[in-house]
Amino acid sequence: MSANRQGRRAFLKSAVAGAAAVGASQLPLPAAARSAGQTPVATPGVPHRAFGNAGVPVPILHLGTAQRLDPDYDKVMHRSFAAGVTWFDTALSYGRGASHRAIANFLTQIGRREELWLTSKSHAGRAPRLAQDIDRALDELGSDYLDLYLMHGVDDEGMLEREFLTVGEKLKTAGKTRFFGFSCHDGNVVELMNKAARVGGIDAILFRYNFRRYGDRELNLAIDACHRAGIALLAMKTQGSVPSDLEAVVGFRSRDFTLGQAKLKAVWADERIASICSEIDSVKYVRENVAAARSEKALSAEDSDQLQRLAKLTAGYACNGCKHLCESALAGEVAIAAPLRFLMYAECYGKTDRARELYRAIPSAARDVPADRLAAACAACPQGIDIPARLRRARELLG
């Protein structure tokens, strides 16, 4: 038995498992399903907040589309749109353009491009390529413009220099995008946010934020700086996922919310956050997430306490992506944060094939680090993750 499995068994034995079950209200049939002969149904929608200092109202929940979408008629997109989730987030890298093409087909089905707020993202690390990529995105989406164009997965502060910011300004002037910004998955979000607040030119930041990050003083100060600067703050990875058998130990129970809903409500409680990007991969979760967005009830003190207990009990499995701490503690090229993120895709989201593809793209010399070299990385990890055990698990499952 691996050390990782032994650790999980000991963890599970140390706590009492439980389950919570809260029903979610049914949503009406999807509007704009003209090809299916269905009649559009009016719905109350979801609440809106201001998009930074632009003052544009946007729904507090928007649909992430990294999952596989039905290219002909995607029920999740139609149900989401009908329920008031009128903002879709995609990227050039999602399905190698399949996400873009499915959304393009969706736009022809609803026939109302102006009613859908649309984000796309580019992984380009050079300014000229960033400018070129938006044309490819628009072509694949069949749209004349984006509402928001993001530099995807930024971890280099150099991408907030004038060369890149000028690209954003020119694209907005040309009418190719209304707003410009970046997303970030890694642990240097504080440094990136603080720089964005200083230099200007960034309209929005999509960043990892969930109930596990509450109480992080440096992150909160960076969020404050961006909020004062008028930058729209968008949260992703809001579920703070760890394997479900570990989450079960808390036995989350609430009179009002499922565990997933409670995690969303915890983020919406922060009024600095304009919207949550949620990868909703089933109609069931459309219902559940929209019901949470529409609910006027706040988390109870007991709900919040259970989330904090969950955060503490599972901290050793929840990588925050702060590779600037663990990876910089070691000499040479070492990959820790990326393998742990891809492991999470497999363990928590069931995306094993995609996780394997991403994992195997990492140079083997960087991912296959002997355990005896990782002591300094473990010492640097603020979560106390057993890095050798988790990397070994990644090799077993994804290698």
Beta strands, then each sheet from edge to edge (+ up, - down):
strand 1: 48-51
strand 2: 56-59
strand 3: 61-64
strand 4: 87-89
strand 5: 117-122
strand 6: 146-151
strand 7: 177-184
strand 8: 204-208
strand 9: 232-236
strand 10: 273-278
sheet 1: 1+ 2-
sheet 2: 3+ 4+ 5+ 6+ 7+ 8+ 9+ 10+ 3+
end
